[in-house]
Amino acid sequence: MAEVIKKATRESFGMAVTALAEKNKDIVVLDADLAEATKTVMFKKRFSERFIDCGIAECNMIGVAAGMATCGKIPFAASFAMFSAGRAFEQVRNSVGYPKLNVKIVGSHAGISVGEDGATHQCCEDIALMRTIPGMVILNPADHYEMTAAVEAAATHYGPVYIRLGRLAVESFNDPDKGYKFKLGKGITLRDGKDITIIATGLMVSEALNAVKILEQEGIDARLINIHTIKPIDRDIIIKAAKETGKIVTVEEHNIIGGLGEAVSSVLCEEIPTPVVKIGVNDCFGHSGPAVDLLKEFGLSTDNIVATVRKALNK
């Protein structure tokens, strides 16, 4: 059994990209003056000659990364999600997405759990923005082992990839020693069930796991699916769940507009119309506060998932 590791996925990213660079000499890392926060400082300490601090100039950073990709490098360009996906959106679209360059955009400190940094830094729009770019792969790993595997998959995949990192530490639940495998574009059924399906991503998968255990004690047999790849989304696993359980609840630390919930709903309305209840940030900005308290306030907690499932089943 693999060791249970409690880390923020930003820290797991720093470890993973540094370890991967030992084997792959083409990997380079760029950061926008936030290396301590994004944990690319680990890479900087080990491979200073392959690390570029672009300063507080995210748009320029994406341009530099695009240029390096044309020279055969595999650049990981990191900053807070609000800046790498938000401020630099035009450069990501036109300089990376349009020419289909092999750049990996890294968005750290995404979602409400950024906490005290407040609304200006709590990016709940990054997945929606990146989904609109043709050919962009979007990864939102849920724990240490999944982030490690996702970074390797991103480096192996040729083309633009967006990787979402969290600030809040989360206990690992995936176990490589028990058959856990990461496959780009394929969801994972963590718990089988016949009454209803919960589909979660990123930090919310851990909360959903707790919710499933509580629901089980109440006699509710809930299926749980981890969608680590938002785009391309695993249509087969979603359609199968809809056919077999009839109702879906999605959970994401992101605006319900343009995120996981809408991606799931889009699949279902085309294939098998199914009731979908979306848990996420309800079209509003966040505010400063302790991360755990904010998650509860915005309904991104085990208790609210349980309550939402009960309500959905009673409809």
Rosetta blueprint (number, residue, H / E / L):
1 M L
2 A L
3 E L
4 V L
5 I L
6 K E
7 K E
8 A L
9 T H
10 R H
11 E H
12 S H
13 F H
14 G H
15 M H
16 A H
17 V H
18 T H
19 A H
20 L H
21 A H
22 E H
23 K H
24 N L
25 K L
26 D L
27 I E
28 V E
29 V E
30 L E
31 D E
32 A L
33 D L
34 L L
35 A H
36 E H
37 A H
38 T H
39 K L
40 T L
41 V H
42 M H
43 F H
44 K H
45 K H
46 R H
47 F L
48 S H
49 E H
50 R H
51 F E
52 I E
53 D E
54 C L
55 G L
56 I L
57 A L
58 E H
59 C H
60 N H
61 M H
62 I H
63 G H
64 V H
65 A H
66 A H
67 G H
68 M H
69 A H
70 T H
71 C L
72 G L
73 K L
74 I E
75 P E
76 F E
77 A E
78 A E
79 S E
80 F E
81 A H
82 M H
83 F H
84 S H
85 A H
86 G H
87 R H
88 A L
89 F H
90 E H
91 Q H
92 V H
93 R H
94 N H
95 S H
96 V H
97 G H
98 Y L
99 P L
100 K L
101 L L
102 N L
103 V L
104 K E
105 I E
106 V E
107 G E
108 S E
109 H L
110 A E
111 G L
112 I H
113 S H
114 V H
115 G H
116 E H
117 D H
118 G L
119 A L
120 T L
121 H L
122 Q L
123 C E
124 C L
125 E L
126 D H
127 I H
128 A H
129 L H
130 M H
131 R H
132 T L
133 I L
134 P L
135 G L
136 M L
137 V E
138 I E
139 L E
140 N L
141 P L
142 A L
143 D L
144 H H
145 Y H
146 E H
147 M H
148 T H
149 A H
150 A H
151 V H
152 E H
153 A H
154 A H
155 A H
156 T H
157 H L
158 Y L
159 G L
160 P L
161 V E
162 Y E
163 I E
164 R E
165 L L
166 G L
167 R L
168 L L
169 A L
170 V E
171 E E
172 S L
173 F L
174 N L
175 D L
176 P H
177 D H
178 K H
179 G L
180 Y L
181 K L
182 F L
183 K L
184 L L
185 G L
186 K L
187 G L
188 I E
189 T E
190 L E
191 R E
192 D L
193 G L
194 K L
195 D L
196 I E
197 T E
198 I E
199 I E
200 A E
201 T L
202 G L
203 L L
204 M H
205 V H
206 S H
207 E H
208 A H
209 L H
210 N H
211 A H
212 V H
213 K H
214 I H
215 L H
216 E H
217 Q H
218 E L
219 G L
220 I L
221 D L
222 A E
223 R E
224 L E
225 I E
226 N E
227 I L
228 H L
229 T E
230 I E
231 K E
232 P L
233 I L
234 D L
235 R H
236 D H
237 I H
238 I H
239 I H
240 K H
241 A H
242 A H
243 K H
244 E H
245 T H
246 G L
247 K L
248 I E
249 V E
250 T E
251 V E
252 E E
253 E E
254 H E
255 N E
256 I L
257 I L
258 G L
259 G L
260 L H
261 G H
262 E H
263 A H
264 V H
265 S H
266 S H
267 V H
268 L H
269 C H
270 E H
271 E H
272 I L
273 P L
274 T L
275 P L
276 V E
277 V E
278 K E
279 I E
280 G E
281 V E
282 N L
283 D L
284 C L
285 F L
286 G L
287 H L
288 S L
289 G L
290 P L
291 A H
292 V H
293 D H
294 L H
295 L H
296 K H
297 E H
298 F L
299 G L
300 L L
301 S L
302 T H
303 D H
304 N H
305 I H
306 V H
307 A H
308 T H
309 V H
310 R H
311 K H
312 A H
313 L H
314 N H
315 K L
